[in-house]
């Protein structure tokens, strides 16, 4: 087993005890909740006559089902209105901080916690959402959990978990122009597979990650779960500290220096032992697009869709399913695939740096005729910052719709859905069947800049040709 890694240190520091089952009872420092996976958990507490043990360690927002076009209450979608009312009531009754719409702090849960400084190195974090692994970018150990586990954290501030193995994923070198963090993680998942990380925590390291800003690191950690890993993290460094300093909940004054000293101490040791090590060269990564129905079915923009013979035998069945569902065939180039809808947003790529890169592509150009393109900021703060920089005007003038913050078409729980067999260029994290709201809709994952390029060209295109 691993030894001396950040994962080991944080796990040990938060271990309450070992249960008779052999599972570790792990203390959770920060619990994030939203409107979709929490109502049932609060109902379970009421049924058992239980209270929220540490309400000050739970923070709530609305993101999954909230509309991104018209946010006047009551929502036209009765289910959305019911869910937000339930969250409002549950937070009020349990004295839980709630970032509601127009509070100035609302947004996707994995965007608002980092931007407020709630997410910090050395923490354990849990949320009823798969992509909680995003917070690992700060050197935190963050888990996506189910509704019954949301109940457990509310009631006990702990989780029962099996300790993971640790795989070090090292990426070295400078990314080529037009290649982004999204391409890095799609390349990693493509190589290791969607089940390659089962039983592991991923530690991302190497000179490539050392050059990434915090939002890029969050993009990579966000999609760790798509590679089968339970969590992913980057050791904290000066880039981490510069991002955190001065934020709402970051340590202040003399406590700042004390915090940084502790954060430094929990980094993986130079002689740390890992269960596995995989090394990548940044120069081998190109703008990447998924062609199939899993995030692991990705190829470089100038590559051809693989034939069954080119794939490992265990991947061929899913590939055959993907060919049929996507209406694509082996040996076909992904470049040139016609696009109906272009979506820029999500907890993977809805932050300010993502919007800036997409705006560089959109500026002075127009969305292709027949393409619906829209941009959904990850939070009210991101929206405000983007508007202060004039990014909203760039997008509007190019023919993009500019929306209110929310998860939007990433999982299509609101009105933002594909229709029929539409095909989407999306900066989100999953391309499963029906993921974007239509049981027959098709999703191609790519970076925000590549989505903007597809919107302008009306087809999957190489961002390097425009920027």
N, C-alpha and C positions, 0 to 999 in steps of 0.2 A: 504493500500500500504506500501511497504518497507520504512524504514527510517534509516538514518545513515549508510547505507552500502557504500562500495566503489563505487558501481554502481550509487547510488543516488548522491554521491558527484561529481563524474566525469561528470555525466549527467548534473547536475545543473551548474557546472562551464563552460560547453561548450554550454549551451543553448543560442542561439541568440535571440529567441523569440518564441511565440506560434502563429502558422498560423491560419487563419479563419477556416480551416478544423479541428482544434484541434490538429494537428500534431505539434511536436516540431521541430523547425529548429535548427539543431545541427551542431556546428562547428567541422570540421574534421582536426585534427592536422597533420596526416600523411596519404597520399594517395599512395598506391602501385599499379602499373599497370604492365601488361604483354602483350604478343603479341595477345592473343585470344579475350579478351573482350574489348580491347581499340580501335581498328581501327574504329569501327562504332561510338564510342563516339566522337572521334576526327572529324569524318566526319560530325556528327550532329553540332559540334561547328562551323565548316566551313560554313555549310549551313545557320547558323544564324548570321554569322559574329562575333562570339564571340572569345575571347582569354582565355587562361588558366590564371586564376586570380592570383594564387600563385604557380608558377612553382617550387619554391624552396621547397614546401611541397609535391611534387610528386617525386617518385623514380620508375624507370622502370627496368625490367629484362626480359629475355626470358626463358621460362621453359616448357610450356604446350606442344608445338608442336615440339620443338627442338629435333633432333635425338640424341640418346645417344651412337650410334656406330661410324658412320663417320660424322664428323662435318665440313667437307670441304665445303666452299661456292663456287658456289651456291648449296644449298641442292638439293638432287635428287627429293625430294617431292616439287613440284612447289608451293603448297599451303603454306607449311612451309616457303619457301623462300619469297613468297609474304608477309606473315604476319610479318616476321622479318624485311623486307625492309620497310614496312609501319611503324613499331614501330621506326626504326632508323630515318626515315624521320620526324615523328611526334615529337619525342624527340628533334631532332636538331632544328626544326622550332620553338619549344616552350621553348627551353632552359631548358629541363628536364634532370636530371641526369639519365644516362642509363648504366646499367651494362651488357655489351654485352659479347658474348662468348670470352674466353681467356683474359678477362679484369682482371681476378683474383678474381672478385667479383660476377660473374654470378652464378645463381642457382635458385632453387625453391624459389619463392617470400617469402614464410613463413619461409624459412631457412635463407636467406641472411639478412633480416631486423634485426632479433634478433642478429645474429652473428656480425653485424656491429655496434650494439648499437643504431640503429635507433628506435627500439621499446623500450619504457621506461614506467615506471609506471605513471598512471594518464592521459595517452593520449587517444584520440579517433582516431581510425585507421579504414580505409575502403579500400577494394580491391575488384575487380570484380572476386571474387573466394569464394566459399562457406566456405572454411576452414580458412578464415581470423581470426576466433575465436582462432586460435593458439596463437596469440599475447596476449591474456588475461592472459597467464601464468605469465606475468610481472606486472599484476595489471592494464592492459589497457582495455578499452572497444572497442572491435574490431568487425566490421561487414563485412560480405560478402554481396556484392551488385550486381545488374544487370547492363547491359550496359547503360541503360538510366540514372541510378544513377551515373555511372562512369562519364557520361557527366555532370551531375549536380555538382559533386564535382570538376571536372576540371574548370567549369565555375564560381562556387560560393564558393567553399571550404566548402559547407554545405550539409546536408542531411535532408530530411523531414521524421521523424520517429515517431512512437507511443512509448511512454515510456513503458518499460517492467516491469513485476513483477520480484521479485528476489527469487529464491529458493536456500537455503543453503544445499549443499550436503556435509555431514561430513563423512569422512572415517577415522577410528581410528585403530591403531595397526600397527605391522610390517608385511610386505608382506612376505610370505613364499618363500624359495628358488625356483627359476624357475617361479616365478610370477612377472610380470612386469607392468609398467604403462598402456600398451595396454590392459592387462587383466582387470585392474581396470575400464577403461572406457567401455570396452565391457560388463563387469558385471553390471555397472550402467545402460547402455542402455537396456540390457536384462531385468533388473528389472523394470525400469520406462517406457520403451517402446520408440519407435521411434517418437511418438507424445506426449510423456509425458512432454516435455519441451516447447511445443508451447506457446508463449506468455511470456516466462520466459528468464531471464538471470540466469545462474548457477554460484553460488559462491562455489568453491571447498575449503574445509577446513578440519581440523582434523589433528591428529598426523601423519597419513600416508602421507599427502601432505607436512607436515612440514619436513619430512625426504627425500622427493624427490628432485632431482636436477632439474635445469631449463629445461633441455631437456625432462625429464619425465613429468614435468608439461605441457610442450607444447604439448606432445602427448595426454594428457587427454583433454586439452582445444581444441585442434584441432578437436576432434570428438564430441564436444558439439552439433554441428549442426546435427549430425546423431541421436541425441536424441531429436530433435525438438526444442532445445533452439536456440535463435538468437545469443547468445554469452555466453562464459564461462570465468571465471577468477579466479585467486588465489591472495590473498592479498600479496603485496610485503614484503619481509623480508631480513635478512642478506644474505641468499642464492641468492636472486635476485641481491642485491647490489654487492656481490662478483663476480657474473657473468658479470655484466655490467662494473665494474670499469676497466678503461684502454682501452675499446673498442673505435673504430674510432669516433663515434658520442656521446659517453658518456660525461657528463660534466667533466671539468678538473679543477685542482687546487682548489681554494676556492669555486668555483661554485659546486664542487662535494658535499661538506658538506651541502651547501644550498639545493641542489637537494634532498639529502637523508632526510633532515629534512622535506621537503615538501612531499616527498613520504610517509614518516611515517604518516603525517597528514591526508592523504587521505584513509588510511586503514579503513576498517569497524570498527565502534565503538564497544566497548565491549558490550554495551547494544543495539546494532542495532536491528531493527525490520525487520523480513522477512515475505514474503507472504506464505512461506512453508519451512519446514525443514525435510530432510530425512537423516537417519543415517545408515552407513554400518560398518561392522566389516571386517578389512583386512584379518583376518584369514579365512573368509568364501570364499575368492576368490581363484580360482585355475587357471592354464593355460586354457585359453578360446579360443574356435574356433567357428566361425559362420558356420552353416550348411545350411542356407537358402538363401534368396534373399534380406534380409534387415539386417543391422547391429544389429538389435534387436533380430535376430534369432541366438543366441549364446548359447553354453553349455560348461561346464567343460570338459576337455579332457577325463575323465573317465565316463562321463554321456552318456545316450542314447538319441537319437533324440526324442523329445517329441511326444506323440500321440495327436490327436486332443482333446481328452477328458481331457488331462492335461493342455490345454491352455485355456485362457479366450475366451469366445464365439466370441468376436470381432476380435480375432487373427486367427481364424480357417480357414477362407477363404484364407488368404495369405499363411498360412501353407500348405494347400492343393495344392496351386499353386507352392509352393517351393518344396514339395515332388516330383512333376512331373518334374519340370524344372531341379532339381539337381540330379534326379535319385537316390534318397535316400528314405528310408521308415521309418515310425514311429517305434520306438523301436530299431532301428539300432544303433550300436556304431559309433561315429564319428572317433574314434581311429581305425587306420587300413585302412582308405579310401586312395586309390591309388592316387598319385599325378603325373601330367605331367610336370608342370612348377612351379618354385619357384622364387618369386620376392621379393627382399629386397630393399626398398627405399621408396620414397614419402615424402610429407610434414609432414606426421604422424610419420614416422620412418626411415628417411634417414639421421639422424645426426650422429656425431662421436660416441656417446655412444651406439647408436643402432648397428652400424657396429662392435664395440668392442664386444658386447654381442654375435652377430652372429658369429664372428670370433672365439670366445671361443669354440663354438660348432663345427665349421668347421676344426679347427686346428688338423692336424694329421689324418683326415678322408677323405673320398672320396664321391662325389655325386653319388647317386645310378644310375645304368645303365638305360638309357632311360629317365632320368629326365633332363630337361633344367633348369639351375639355374643361376641367374645373380644378381649382386649387382650394384645399381645405387646411388652414393653419392648424397646428397641433394644440394651440392654447390661445386664450385671450391675450396673453402677453406676447406671444409670437405674432398674432394678428396685428396688435398695436405697433410692434416694432417694424413689421413689414410695411405697414401703412405709413409710418414715419419716414421710411426710406423710399417710399414711392413704388414699392414692388407691386402693390395692388393695381396701380395705374398701368404699369408695364403689362401685367397679365390681362387686364381688361382691354387695353388697346390692341392686344394681340388676339383677342377673341376668347379668352378663358373666362369662366365664371369665377368670381371671388366669393367664398363662402364663410360661414361662421364655424368656430372650432368644434371638432367632434371626430369620432372614428370613421364616420361616413361610409364610403364604398369599400373600405377594407373588409368589413364583414356584412355590410348592407342590412343592418337591423333597422335602419330608418328608411326614408324614401329614396335614398341614393342607391339605385339598383340597376344592374344590366337588364336589358329586355331581350327575351328570346335568345337567339344565337349570337348576339353581339360579342365582339372580341375587344378586350380592354388592355391597354398598356397601363400598368399600375405600379406605383412606387411602394405598394404595401408588402405584406410578408407571406401571404399564402395564395396559391393558385389552385386550390382544391376544386373539385366539381361543385358548382353552385355557390361558391364562396362569396361572390359579389352580387347575390340576390336573384339570379335566374338559374333554374335547375339545368339549363343547357348553355348558360353563358360561359365564355372562355376568358382566361386571365393570363397575361404575359407579365411576369415580374421583371423590373429593371430599375435603374437609378432614376431620380427625379429629372436629371438633365436628359436622360434617354427618353423619358416619358414626354417631356416638352418637345424633343426632337421628333418623336412619332406624331405628336399633335400637329406640328408645323408641316411635316412631310405627308401626313395621312397614312403612313405605313412605318413599320419597324425600320429604323435607320440608324446610322452610326453618328453619334453626337460629335465625333471628331471631324466630321465633314462640315459642321456648322460653327464649331468653336475651336 
